[in-house]
Amino acid sequence: MSLDPNAPFALYQTHLELLLRLGNLAQEGSCRLLSDSRRTLERAAAVQRSESARIQAARDWEGLHAASTAFATDALTQQTEDLRRFATHAVENQLEFAGRLGDAFADWQRATTGILRASLRGGA
């Protein structure tokens, strides 16, 4: 029983395809994380601008107190919502990544097995 002389090349090529696919998965995950972070920061900045305008618009101590209290309450609510949203996206992205990672390894395993079977049949 001997191996097909082309089998090492095919196996190496299959391994490189797996590495490229894994690299793409990691890059896509990083891009999603950055995008989620950017949206969270943009929302926080918009809330801060709005609250700052309310504080600047206050005409007396009562108005300033109401605006600053609303700012603290709104900021806490917004941060809680942003954290929840970010955690939800992180979990969804990790589940998708895990599924696609499993698919990549399953495809690699099928390809590698096919190459070895064909090589052993052809080289025998």
N, C-alpha and C positions, 0 to 999 in steps of 0.2 A: 504494500500500500504506500503510495507516494502522493505528495501534493502537486497540484497543478502549478507550474512555475509562475503563472500570472496571479496566483492567490495572494502572495504578500502585497503586491501593488494594490489589488482590489481591497484588501483588508485595511491597508494604510489609508487609502482614499476614503473608505467608510468611516474610519476613526476621525479623519480630518473633517468630514461632513458633520459628524456628531459634535466635534469641538466648535465648529462654526455655528451650528444650531444652538448650542448652549450659550455661546457668546451673544448671539442675537437675543435669546431669552433674557439674559442678564441685562443687556442694554435696554430692551423694551421695559423691563421692570424698573430700571433706574429712571427712564424717561417718565413713566407713569408717576413715580414717587415725586419727582421734581415738579411735574404738572400739578399734582394734588397739593403740594406744598405752596406753589405759586398762587393757586386759587385761594388757599387758606389765608395767605399773607395779604392778598388783594382785598379779600372780604374784611379782614381786620383793619386794614388801612382805611377802607371806605367808612367803616363804623367809627373809627377814630376821627376822621374828618367831619362826619355828621355831628358827632358829640361835641367836637371842638366848636363847631358853628353854633350849636345850642348854648354852650357856655358863654361864647362871645356875645350872643344875642341877649343874654340876661341883663335886665335893667335895674335890678335891686338885689338885696341879699336873699330874699325869698326865692326869686327866680334863679339865682346862682346856686343856691342850696338844692333846689328841685332839679336843676340841670346836672349838677355834680352827682346827686344821688341816682338819677336816671342813668348817668354815664356808668357808674359803678355796677348797677344792676344789669344794664344792657351788655356791658363788657363781660361780666361773668356768664351771662346767658349765652352770648356769642361764642366765648371761648369753650364753653361746655359743648355747644352744638358743633363747633369746628373740630373739637377733639373727637366727638362721636362720629362725625362724618369722615374724618381722617382715619380713624380706627376701622370703620366699615370698609372704606376703600382699600386699606392695607390688607385686611383679611380677604376681601374679594380678589385683590391682585395676587396674593400669595396662593390662594386656591387655584386660580387660573394658571399661575406659574407652575405649581406642583403638577397639575394635570398635563400641561404641555411638556414639562420635564419628563414625566412618565411616558408620554407619547414618543418623545425623542429617543429615550432609552429602548423602548419597545421596538421602534423602527430600526434602531441600530442593531439590536439583538437579532431581529429577523434577517436583516441584510447580512450580518456576519455569519449567522447560521447557514443562510443560503449559499454564501460564498464557500464556506468550508465543506458543505455537503456536495456542492457541484465540483469542487476541487478534488475531493476524495473519490467521487465517482469517476471523474474524468482522468485522474492520475492513477487509478488502480489498474 
